[in-house]
Amino acid sequence: MSKKKVVLFSRAACTYCGPVKESLQQLEAEGGVAIEYIDTDTPTGREQAVFLNVRSVPTVMNDTGDRKVGETTLNEFRKWLGVYA
């Protein structure tokens, strides 16, 4: 199985970012995804979010540019990314 690449935009004061990150890390541990983390609390992270028109966190973007915004479960990520254990 080839790994899907995803980008997670998050920040420290985000209620749903932790659970979303944990779900993605589970998929990463299973070998299904490679994650790039963007911290929107940093100047570089904010710049990237503005450039990609990310307006809220958590936002997860896949390699085709599709996005999931807000709280998303592990099973929802599996279906969206087509990655199953």
C-alpha positions as CSV (number, residue, x, y, z in Angstrom):
1,M,0.0,0.0,0.0
2,S,1.4,3.4,-0.9
3,K,1.2,6.1,1.7
4,K,-1.2,9.0,1.3
5,K,0.2,12.4,2.1
6,V,-1.8,14.7,4.3
7,V,-1.2,18.1,5.8
8,L,-2.7,19.0,9.2
9,F,-3.1,22.6,10.0
10,S,-3.6,23.1,13.8
11,R,-2.7,25.3,16.7
12,A,-2.2,24.9,20.5
13,A,-5.5,26.5,21.6
14,C,-7.6,24.2,19.3
15,T,-10.2,21.9,21.0
16,Y,-10.5,19.4,18.1
17,C,-6.9,19.5,16.9
18,G,-5.6,16.9,19.4
19,P,-8.2,14.2,18.6
20,V,-7.7,14.8,14.8
21,K,-4.0,14.5,15.2
22,E,-4.3,11.3,17.2
23,S,-6.5,9.8,14.4
24,L,-4.0,10.7,11.8
25,Q,-1.1,9.3,13.9
26,Q,-3.0,6.0,14.1
27,L,-3.2,5.9,10.3
28,E,0.5,6.8,10.1
29,A,1.4,4.0,12.6
30,E,-0.5,1.6,10.4
31,G,1.6,2.7,7.4
32,G,-1.4,4.4,5.6
33,V,-0.4,8.1,5.7
34,A,2.5,10.4,5.9
35,I,1.6,13.6,7.8
36,E,3.0,17.1,7.5
37,Y,2.2,19.3,10.5
38,I,1.6,23.0,10.1
39,D,1.3,25.0,13.3
40,T,-0.7,28.1,12.5
41,D,0.5,29.8,15.7
42,T,3.9,30.3,14.0
43,P,4.5,33.0,11.4
44,T,5.4,30.4,8.8
45,G,2.3,28.4,9.6
46,R,0.1,31.4,9.3
47,E,1.7,32.3,6.0
48,Q,1.1,28.8,4.6
49,A,-2.5,28.8,5.9
50,V,-3.2,32.2,4.2
51,F,-1.6,31.0,1.0
52,L,-3.7,27.9,0.9
53,N,-6.9,29.7,2.1
54,V,-7.1,27.7,5.3
55,R,-9.5,29.6,7.5
56,S,-10.0,27.4,10.5
57,V,-8.4,24.5,12.4
58,P,-8.1,21.7,12.4
59,T,-8.0,21.4,8.6
60,V,-6.6,18.3,6.9
61,M,-5.6,18.6,3.3
62,N,-4.9,15.5,1.1
63,D,-2.6,15.3,-1.8
64,T,-5.3,16.3,-4.3
65,G,-6.2,19.4,-2.3
66,D,-9.4,18.1,-0.9
67,R,-10.0,19.2,2.7
68,K,-11.7,18.0,5.9
69,V,-12.4,20.8,8.4
70,G,-13.2,20.4,12.0
71,E,-13.6,17.3,14.1
72,T,-13.2,14.1,12.1
73,T,-13.1,10.5,13.3
74,L,-10.6,7.8,12.5
75,N,-13.2,5.9,10.4
76,E,-14.2,9.1,8.5
77,F,-10.5,9.6,7.7
78,R,-10.2,6.0,6.6
79,K,-13.1,6.4,4.2
80,W,-12.0,9.8,2.9
81,L,-8.4,8.7,2.2
82,G,-9.3,5.1,1.2
83,V,-6.9,3.7,3.8
84,Y,-8.0,0.7,5.8
85,A,-6.1,-1.4,8.3
